[in-house]
Amino acid sequence: MRPTRWRRSTHVLVGVAVLLLVTAVVAVGAMLTTGGPASDAAQAVDRQPDPAVAEPAVFGLAHTAPEPKPTLLAARLAPVVADPNLGRFTGRVTDAVTGTELWTQGASIPMQPASTNKTLTAAAALLALDRDATLRTTVHTDVDSPGVVILKGGGDPTLSAAGPKTQTWYRNAARIADLADQVRASGTAVRSVMVDLSAYSGPTMAPGWDPLDIQNGDIAPIESVMLDGGRTQPVSVESRRSNTPGLDAGRALAVALGVNPAKVGVVPSTVVEGDEIASVSSPPLMERLRDMMNASDNVMAESIGREVAAALGRPQSFDGAAHAVLDEIGDAGIDTTGAVLFDSSGLSIDDRLTAQTLDEVVVAATGDEEPRLRPLVDLLPIAGGSGTLSNRFLDTAPGRDAAGFLRAKTGSLTGTNALAGIVTDASGRVLTFSLISNEAGPTGRTSIDAVAAALRSCGCSA
């Protein structure tokens, strides 16, 4: 674990802004006709349309907005954090402009973070990788077996089985059909397909994962080539995931090439791969990070975690990715004391993070000392507007007040709810926060939303 190196922000990045409704009024000029009565034509006025006036929809917040007083903020939060449905509850609130801690409760206690863990994965990826980085999936010949082609995974979970006229699950994803077209164009006479999954090492399921989550559609065994994130139905929201995603990809290529999919297998380590005869690339990192954060995509998180591991020279495995993420975060001066990670998605019930670690990541993203982290703010879902927060903060008055003014990564497991993000308070001050609830009661999710909404409604400066 790495010691704390406090980072004080001197300004809040331009992207942390208030969203306003844009109103543009265009006056339509009268159209003259030549076939009307002369008196009508004489009275007609030839007018040009008034120019449209565009008012900015996004603008930076003034740094002079009053900073909340910790005593007043604590008093405002006291009733909502006392809700027994929060169970074991920890949290931390910080002023995004000054980096001053404004409120804390058990912030150094390691807790089950659920998918707020993805905040660390995204931050590590922004620090370690190029934003335009892509992942390649290739097809090779087999040197010793003419007619055998090898589908080699490079870690891209977006590769799609969708047909050429069907929208893919992941935007701008390559298709198995693209690879098949290239193989045919190469002139290779194909009699069978094999799959190379050697890019990833170690187990395909993390400690603390429930195998039932495959059937439930939350995860798939993590392999270096997958179709549509391991979904068995490429564009269905209700799709279960596959137990054998790598082999499924090989079978799909075999079908596209008109050879027997039943003969597809994993290549042994002794096979010598020959010429590359086909290749496709994933969408760039920023698109994949947006999918991961907005949809809380577990498979995407595990893939990106392994990219970070590869960049740091670690094995592309659960353990290698988890340690690489924590190393990269620690090197950025963020306190990772108490962190224990078994995956990059937060799906493991054995993961532990503190509210302090999560909040420090968000503080770093809103500041100016580490500009590589600034895009993280834009990746956070918007309350009542996008991603996993699109249907939250809409029902009650305090929640509706926060809609559009709060952005956060969500986390949800049985008995666990978490939020980590930013909010503009009633005085126009930007605050960062992390809230973690374990052993929650039946209304735990709405209870933690109430805490976040209280930050928006407070102001708490006088």
VEXDREN-2710 file (C-alpha; in Angstrom, 1 decimal):
% VEXDREN-2710
k/r/px/py/pz
1/MET/0.0/0.0/0.0
2/ARG/1.2/3.5/-0.7
3/PRO/1.3/6.4/1.7
4/THR/-0.9/9.4/1.3
5/ARG/0.4/12.3/-0.8
6/TRP/-2.3/14.9/-0.6
7/ARG/-3.0/16.7/-3.8
8/ARG/-4.6/20.2/-3.6
9/SER/-6.5/21.3/-6.6
10/THR/-6.1/25.0/-7.7
11/HIS/-9.1/25.0/-10.0
12/VAL/-12.0/22.9/-11.1
13/LEU/-11.7/21.8/-14.7
14/VAL/-13.9/23.3/-17.3
15/GLY/-15.8/20.1/-17.8
16/VAL/-17.3/20.3/-14.4
17/ALA/-20.2/22.5/-15.3
18/VAL/-23.8/23.3/-14.9
19/LEU/-26.1/22.0/-17.7
20/LEU/-28.7/24.4/-18.9
21/LEU/-31.6/24.1/-21.3
22/VAL/-30.7/25.7/-24.6
23/THR/-33.4/27.8/-26.2
24/ALA/-33.0/29.0/-29.8
25/VAL/-35.7/31.0/-31.4
26/VAL/-35.7/31.3/-35.2
27/ALA/-38.2/33.7/-36.8
28/VAL/-39.3/32.4/-40.2
29/GLY/-39.7/35.1/-42.8
30/ALA/-42.9/35.4/-44.9
31/MET/-42.8/33.6/-48.3
32/LEU/-44.1/35.6/-51.2
33/THR/-46.0/34.1/-54.0
34/THR/-46.4/35.4/-57.5
35/GLY/-49.9/34.1/-58.1
36/GLY/-51.8/36.2/-55.5
37/PRO/-53.9/39.4/-55.9
38/ALA/-51.9/42.6/-56.7
39/SER/-53.1/44.2/-53.5
40/ASP/-51.7/41.3/-51.4
41/ALA/-48.4/41.5/-53.2
42/ALA/-48.2/45.2/-52.6
43/GLN/-48.7/44.8/-48.9
44/ALA/-46.3/41.8/-48.5
45/VAL/-43.1/42.6/-46.7
46/ASP/-39.9/40.8/-47.9
47/ARG/-38.3/39.7/-44.6
48/GLN/-35.2/37.5/-44.0
49/PRO/-35.4/35.1/-41.0
50/ASP/-34.0/36.5/-37.8
51/PRO/-30.6/35.0/-37.0
52/ALA/-30.6/32.1/-34.5
53/VAL/-29.0/33.1/-31.2
54/ALA/-27.1/30.2/-29.5
55/GLU/-26.6/30.6/-25.8
56/PRO/-23.9/28.4/-24.3
57/ALA/-25.3/25.3/-22.6
58/VAL/-22.3/24.5/-20.6
59/PHE/-20.2/27.0/-18.7
60/GLY/-17.5/26.9/-16.0
61/LEU/-18.5/27.5/-12.4
62/ALA/-17.1/30.5/-10.5
63/HIS/-14.4/29.7/-8.0
64/THR/-15.8/32.4/-5.8
65/ALA/-18.9/30.3/-4.9
66/PRO/-18.9/30.0/-1.1
67/GLU/-17.3/26.9/0.4
68/PRO/-19.5/24.9/2.7
69/LYS/-18.8/25.0/6.4
70/PRO/-18.0/21.6/7.8
71/THR/-20.3/22.0/10.8
72/LEU/-23.3/23.1/8.8
73/LEU/-22.6/20.3/6.3
74/ALA/-22.4/17.7/9.1
75/ALA/-25.7/19.0/10.5
76/ARG/-27.4/18.7/7.1
77/LEU/-26.1/15.2/6.6
78/ALA/-26.8/13.9/10.1
79/PRO/-30.5/12.9/9.6
80/VAL/-30.0/11.1/6.3
81/VAL/-26.8/9.2/7.3
82/ALA/-28.7/8.0/10.4
83/ASP/-31.1/6.0/8.2
84/PRO/-30.8/2.4/9.4
85/ASN/-31.2/1.1/5.8
86/LEU/-27.7/2.3/5.1
87/GLY/-26.4/-0.5/7.3
88/ARG/-22.6/-0.1/7.7
89/PHE/-22.0/3.3/6.1
90/THR/-18.8/5.2/5.3
91/GLY/-18.2/8.3/3.3
92/ARG/-16.2/11.4/2.6
93/VAL/-16.9/14.8/1.1
94/THR/-14.3/17.2/-0.3
95/ASP/-14.2/20.6/-1.7
96/ALA/-13.1/20.2/-5.3
97/VAL/-11.5/23.6/-5.6
98/THR/-9.4/23.6/-2.5
99/GLY/-9.1/19.9/-1.8
100/THR/-10.3/20.5/1.8
101/GLU/-12.0/17.5/3.4
102/LEU/-15.4/18.8/4.5
103/TRP/-17.0/15.7/6.0
104/THR/-16.0/12.2/6.8
105/GLN/-17.4/9.1/8.4
106/GLY/-15.3/5.9/8.6
107/ALA/-13.5/6.9/5.4
108/SER/-10.4/4.8/6.2
109/ILE/-12.4/1.6/6.8
110/PRO/-12.1/-0.9/3.9
111/MET/-15.6/-1.7/2.5
112/GLN/-17.1/-3.7/-0.3
113/PRO/-17.0/-1.2/-3.1
114/ALA/-19.0/-3.0/-5.8
115/SER/-18.8/-1.3/-9.2
116/THR/-17.3/1.9/-7.9
117/ASN/-14.1/-0.1/-8.2
118/LYS/-14.4/0.7/-11.9
119/THR/-13.5/4.3/-11.0
120/LEU/-10.0/3.1/-10.2
121/THR/-9.8/0.9/-13.3
122/ALA/-10.8/3.9/-15.5
123/ALA/-8.3/6.2/-13.7
124/ALA/-5.5/3.7/-14.1
125/ALA/-6.3/3.3/-17.8
126/LEU/-6.2/7.1/-18.3
127/LEU/-2.9/7.3/-16.6
128/ALA/-1.2/4.3/-18.2
129/LEU/-2.7/4.0/-21.7
130/ASP/-3.1/6.1/-24.8
131/ARG/-6.7/7.4/-25.1
132/ASP/-6.8/6.2/-28.8
133/ALA/-5.4/2.8/-27.9
134/THR/-7.1/-0.2/-29.7
135/LEU/-7.0/-3.9/-29.4
136/ARG/-6.3/-6.2/-32.4
137/THR/-7.9/-9.6/-33.1
138/THR/-6.1/-11.5/-35.9
139/VAL/-6.2/-14.6/-37.9
140/HIS/-3.1/-16.6/-38.7
141/THR/-2.2/-19.7/-40.7
142/ASP/-0.8/-22.8/-39.0
143/VAL/2.7/-23.5/-40.2
144/ASP/2.5/-27.2/-39.7
145/SER/-1.2/-27.8/-40.7
146/PRO/-2.2/-26.3/-44.1
147/GLY/-5.9/-25.4/-44.1
148/VAL/-6.0/-24.6/-40.4
149/VAL/-6.5/-21.0/-39.5
150/ILE/-6.0/-19.6/-35.9
151/LEU/-8.2/-16.9/-34.4
152/LYS/-5.8/-15.1/-32.0
153/GLY/-7.4/-13.0/-29.3
154/GLY/-5.8/-9.6/-28.3
155/GLY/-8.3/-8.8/-25.5
156/ASP/-11.1/-7.1/-27.5
157/PRO/-14.4/-8.0/-25.9
158/THR/-16.3/-5.9/-28.4
159/LEU/-15.9/-8.1/-31.5
160/SER/-19.4/-8.9/-32.7
161/ALA/-21.3/-11.8/-34.1
162/ALA/-24.0/-9.4/-35.3
163/GLY/-24.8/-9.5/-39.0
164/PRO/-23.7/-6.8/-41.4
165/LYS/-27.0/-4.9/-41.2
166/THR/-27.5/-5.3/-37.5
167/GLN/-26.3/-2.7/-35.0
168/THR/-23.6/-4.1/-32.7
169/TRP/-23.9/-4.1/-29.0
170/TYR/-20.7/-2.0/-28.7
171/ARG/-20.6/1.1/-31.0
172/ASN/-18.1/0.9/-33.8
173/ALA/-17.3/-2.8/-33.0
174/ALA/-15.6/-5.0/-35.6
175/ARG/-17.4/-8.1/-36.7
176/ILE/-16.5/-11.7/-37.2
177/ALA/-17.8/-11.3/-40.7
178/ASP/-15.0/-8.7/-41.3
179/LEU/-12.4/-11.3/-40.4
180/ALA/-14.1/-13.9/-42.6
181/ASP/-14.1/-11.6/-45.6
182/GLN/-10.4/-10.9/-45.2
183/VAL/-9.6/-14.6/-44.8
184/ARG/-11.4/-15.4/-48.1
185/ALA/-9.7/-12.5/-49.8
186/SER/-6.3/-13.9/-48.8
187/GLY/-7.0/-17.0/-50.9
188/THR/-6.4/-19.4/-48.0
189/ALA/-8.2/-22.7/-48.4
190/VAL/-9.7/-23.2/-44.9
191/ARG/-10.7/-26.6/-43.6
192/SER/-10.8/-25.8/-39.8
193/VAL/-10.5/-23.1/-37.2
194/MET/-8.6/-23.0/-33.9
195/VAL/-8.5/-20.4/-31.2
196/ASP/-5.4/-18.9/-29.5
197/LEU/-6.3/-17.6/-26.0
198/SER/-2.8/-17.3/-24.7
199/ALA/-2.8/-13.5/-24.3
200/TYR/-4.5/-13.9/-20.9
201/SER/-3.2/-16.1/-18.1
202/GLY/-4.6/-17.5/-14.9
203/PRO/-8.2/-18.4/-14.0
204/THR/-11.0/-17.1/-16.1
205/MET/-13.3/-16.4/-13.1
206/ALA/-12.2/-14.3/-10.2
207/PRO/-12.3/-15.2/-6.5
208/GLY/-15.6/-13.9/-5.1
209/TRP/-17.6/-14.3/-8.4
210/ASP/-20.8/-16.2/-8.4
211/PRO/-21.0/-18.6/-11.5
212/LEU/-24.8/-17.9/-11.5
213/ASP/-23.9/-14.4/-12.8
214/ILE/-23.0/-16.0/-16.1
215/GLN/-26.6/-17.2/-16.6
216/ASN/-27.9/-13.9/-15.2
217/GLY/-25.9/-11.9/-17.8
218/ASP/-23.6/-10.0/-15.6
219/ILE/-20.3/-11.7/-16.5
220/ALA/-18.6/-14.3/-18.6
221/PRO/-15.3/-16.2/-18.1
222/ILE/-12.7/-13.6/-19.1
223/GLU/-10.8/-14.8/-22.2
224/SER/-8.7/-12.9/-24.8
225/VAL/-11.3/-13.2/-27.6
226/MET/-15.0/-12.8/-27.0
227/LEU/-18.1/-11.9/-28.9
228/ASP/-20.2/-9.0/-27.7
229/GLY/-18.8/-9.1/-24.3
230/GLY/-19.5/-12.9/-24.0
231/ARG/-23.2/-12.5/-24.8
232/THR/-24.9/-15.5/-26.4
233/GLN/-27.4/-13.2/-28.2
234/PRO/-25.3/-10.4/-29.6
235/VAL/-27.8/-7.5/-29.4
236/SER/-30.2/-8.6/-26.6
237/VAL/-30.4/-6.7/-23.3
238/GLU/-31.7/-9.9/-21.7
239/SER/-28.9/-12.1/-23.1
240/ARG/-27.2/-14.6/-20.8
241/ARG/-23.4/-14.9/-21.1
242/SER/-21.5/-17.8/-22.4
243/ASN/-19.4/-20.3/-20.4
244/THR/-17.0/-20.7/-23.4
245/PRO/-16.7/-17.2/-25.0
246/GLY/-13.4/-17.9/-26.8
247/LEU/-14.6/-21.1/-28.4
248/ASP/-17.8/-19.3/-29.4
249/ALA/-15.8/-16.8/-31.3
250/GLY/-13.9/-19.5/-33.1
251/ARG/-17.2/-21.3/-34.0
252/ALA/-18.7/-18.1/-35.3
253/LEU/-15.6/-17.7/-37.6
254/ALA/-15.9/-21.3/-38.7
255/VAL/-19.5/-20.8/-39.6
256/ALA/-18.7/-17.7/-41.5
257/LEU/-16.0/-19.5/-43.5
258/GLY/-18.3/-22.5/-44.2
259/VAL/-16.3/-25.1/-42.1
260/ASN/-17.4/-27.4/-39.3
261/PRO/-17.8/-25.4/-36.1
262/ALA/-17.8/-28.6/-34.0
263/LYS/-14.1/-29.1/-34.7
264/VAL/-13.0/-25.7/-33.2
265/GLY/-10.6/-26.1/-30.3
266/VAL/-8.0/-24.2/-28.4
267/VAL/-4.5/-24.4/-30.0
268/PRO/-1.8/-26.1/-27.9
269/SER/1.3/-24.2/-27.0
270/THR/3.3/-26.2/-29.5
271/VAL/1.5/-24.8/-32.5
272/VAL/3.6/-22.4/-34.6
273/GLU/1.5/-19.6/-36.0
274/GLY/2.2/-18.5/-39.6
275/ASP/1.3/-15.5/-41.6
276/GLU/-1.3/-13.0/-40.4
277/ILE/-4.1/-13.1/-43.0
278/ALA/-6.8/-11.0/-41.3
279/SER/-7.1/-8.4/-38.5
280/VAL/-9.6/-6.1/-37.0
281/SER/-9.4/-3.5/-34.2
282/SER/-11.5/-2.5/-31.3
283/PRO/-13.0/1.0/-30.7
284/PRO/-10.5/3.4/-29.1
285/LEU/-9.9/3.3/-25.3
286/MET/-12.1/6.3/-24.6
287/GLU/-15.2/4.7/-26.3
288/ARG/-14.6/1.5/-24.3
289/LEU/-14.1/3.4/-21.1
290/ARG/-17.4/5.2/-21.7
291/ASP/-19.2/1.9/-22.2
292/MET/-17.6/0.5/-19.0
293/MET/-18.5/3.4/-16.8
294/ASN/-22.0/4.2/-18.2
295/ALA/-23.3/0.7/-18.4
296/SER/-21.1/-0.6/-15.6
297/ASP/-19.9/-3.3/-18.0
298/ASN/-18.0/-5.9/-16.0
299/VAL/-16.4/-7.7/-18.9
300/MET/-15.2/-4.4/-20.4
301/ALA/-13.6/-3.5/-17.0
302/GLU/-11.7/-6.8/-16.8
303/SER/-10.4/-6.3/-20.3
304/ILE/-9.3/-2.8/-19.6
305/GLY/-7.7/-3.9/-16.4
306/ARG/-5.6/-6.3/-18.3
307/GLU/-4.5/-3.6/-20.7
308/VAL/-3.2/-1.7/-17.8
309/ALA/-1.4/-4.8/-16.6
310/ALA/0.2/-5.3/-20.0
311/ALA/1.4/-1.6/-20.1
312/LEU/3.1/-2.1/-16.7
313/GLY/4.7/-5.4/-17.7
314/ARG/2.4/-7.6/-15.5
315/PRO/0.6/-10.7/-16.5
316/GLN/-2.8/-10.2/-18.1
317/SER/-4.7/-11.9/-15.3
318/PHE/-7.0/-11.0/-12.5
319/ASP/-4.1/-10.7/-10.1
320/GLY/-1.9/-8.9/-12.5
321/ALA/-4.6/-6.4/-13.5
322/ALA/-5.6/-5.7/-9.9
323/HIS/-2.0/-5.0/-8.8
324/ALA/-1.3/-2.9/-11.9
325/VAL/-4.4/-0.7/-11.2
326/LEU/-3.4/-0.1/-7.6
327/ASP/0.2/0.6/-8.6
328/GLU/-0.8/3.2/-11.1
329/ILE/-3.3/4.8/-8.7
330/GLY/-0.7/4.9/-6.0
331/ASP/1.9/6.4/-8.2
332/ALA/-0.5/9.3/-8.8
333/GLY/-0.3/10.1/-5.1
334/ILE/-3.7/8.5/-4.1
335/ASP/-3.8/6.7/-0.8
336/THR/-4.6/3.0/-1.4
337/THR/-4.2/1.9/2.2
338/GLY/-6.6/-0.9/2.9
339/ALA/-7.3/-1.7/-0.7
340/VAL/-7.7/-5.4/-1.6
341/LEU/-8.8/-6.1/-5.1
342/PHE/-9.4/-9.5/-6.8
343/ASP/-10.8/-8.1/-10.1
344/SER/-11.1/-4.8/-12.1
345/SER/-14.9/-4.6/-12.1
346/GLY/-15.9/-4.8/-8.4
347/LEU/-18.0/-7.8/-8.9
348/SER/-16.0/-9.8/-6.4
349/ILE/-17.6/-9.9/-3.0
350/ASP/-14.0/-10.0/-1.6
351/ASP/-12.9/-6.6/-3.0
352/ARG/-12.3/-3.9/-0.4
353/LEU/-11.7/-0.2/-0.9
354/THR/-12.0/2.8/1.4
355/ALA/-14.2/5.9/0.9
356/GLN/-11.0/7.9/1.1
357/THR/-9.3/6.1/-1.8
358/LEU/-12.4/6.6/-4.0
359/ASP/-12.8/10.2/-3.1
360/GLU/-9.1/11.0/-3.7
361/VAL/-9.5/9.5/-7.2
362/VAL/-12.3/11.9/-8.0
363/VAL/-10.5/14.9/-6.3
364/ALA/-7.5/14.2/-8.6
365/ALA/-9.8/14.1/-11.6
366/THR/-11.3/17.5/-10.9
367/GLY/-8.0/19.2/-10.2
368/ASP/-5.1/20.4/-12.4
369/GLU/-2.2/18.5/-11.0
370/GLU/-2.9/15.4/-13.1
371/PRO/-4.5/16.4/-16.4
372/ARG/-4.6/12.9/-17.7
373/LEU/-7.4/12.1/-15.2
374/ARG/-9.6/15.0/-16.3
375/PRO/-11.7/12.8/-18.7
376/LEU/-12.8/10.7/-15.8
377/VAL/-15.4/13.4/-14.8
378/ASP/-17.0/13.2/-18.2
379/LEU/-17.2/9.4/-17.9
380/LEU/-19.4/9.5/-14.8
381/PRO/-23.1/8.9/-15.3
382/ILE/-25.4/11.9/-14.8
383/ALA/-28.1/11.7/-12.2
384/GLY/-31.5/11.3/-13.9
385/GLY/-29.9/11.5/-17.3
386/SER/-27.5/8.8/-18.4
387/GLY/-26.0/5.3/-17.7
388/THR/-26.8/3.6/-14.5
389/LEU/-28.1/6.8/-13.0
390/SER/-30.6/7.5/-15.8
391/ASN/-33.6/6.2/-13.7
392/ARG/-32.4/7.5/-10.3
393/PHE/-32.8/10.8/-8.6
394/LEU/-36.2/11.3/-10.3
395/ASP/-38.8/10.2/-7.7
396/THR/-38.6/12.4/-4.6
397/ALA/-38.2/16.1/-4.3
398/PRO/-34.6/16.0/-2.9
399/GLY/-33.6/13.6/-5.6
400/ARG/-35.1/15.6/-8.4
401/ASP/-33.1/18.6/-7.1
402/ALA/-29.9/16.7/-7.7
403/ALA/-30.9/15.4/-11.2
404/GLY/-28.5/17.0/-13.7
405/PHE/-26.2/18.4/-11.0
406/LEU/-24.7/15.2/-9.8
407/ARG/-22.4/12.7/-11.6
408/ALA/-21.3/9.5/-10.0
409/LYS/-20.2/5.9/-10.6
410/THR/-22.6/3.5/-9.0
411/GLY/-22.0/0.3/-7.2
412/SER/-24.5/-2.4/-6.4
413/LEU/-24.3/-5.9/-5.0
414/THR/-26.5/-7.8/-2.6
415/GLY/-26.6/-5.6/0.5
416/THR/-24.1/-3.1/-1.0
417/ASN/-24.7/0.3/-2.6
418/ALA/-22.1/2.9/-3.4
419/LEU/-21.6/6.2/-5.2
420/ALA/-18.5/8.1/-6.0
421/GLY/-18.5/11.3/-8.0
422/ILE/-19.2/15.1/-8.0
423/VAL/-22.1/17.4/-7.2
424/THR/-22.7/21.1/-7.6
425/ASP/-24.3/22.3/-4.4
426/ALA/-27.0/25.0/-4.1
427/SER/-24.4/27.7/-3.8
428/GLY/-22.6/26.7/-7.0
429/ARG/-19.7/25.0/-5.3
430/VAL/-18.4/21.7/-6.7
431/LEU/-18.0/18.9/-4.2
432/THR/-16.5/15.5/-4.6
433/PHE/-17.9/12.6/-2.6
434/SER/-17.7/8.8/-2.0
435/LEU/-20.4/6.9/-0.2
436/ILE/-20.3/3.2/0.6
437/SER/-23.1/1.2/2.3
438/ASN/-22.7/-2.4/3.2
439/GLU/-25.2/-4.7/4.9
440/ALA/-27.9/-2.3/3.7
441/GLY/-31.6/-2.6/4.4
442/PRO/-34.4/-3.0/1.8
443/THR/-34.4/0.7/0.8
444/GLY/-30.6/1.0/0.8
445/ARG/-30.3/2.3/-2.7
446/THR/-32.8/5.2/-2.2
447/SER/-31.2/5.8/1.2
448/ILE/-27.8/6.4/-0.3
449/ASP/-29.3/8.5/-3.0
450/ALA/-30.8/10.7/-0.3
451/VAL/-27.4/11.3/1.2
452/ALA/-26.0/12.4/-2.2
453/ALA/-29.1/14.6/-2.8
454/ALA/-28.5/16.3/0.5
455/LEU/-25.1/17.5/-0.7
456/ARG/-26.8/19.2/-3.7
457/SER/-29.5/20.9/-1.6
458/CYS/-27.3/22.1/1.2
459/GLY/-25.1/25.0/0.2
460/CYS/-24.2/25.1/3.9
461/SER/-22.1/28.2/3.7
462/ALA/-24.1/30.3/6.1
END
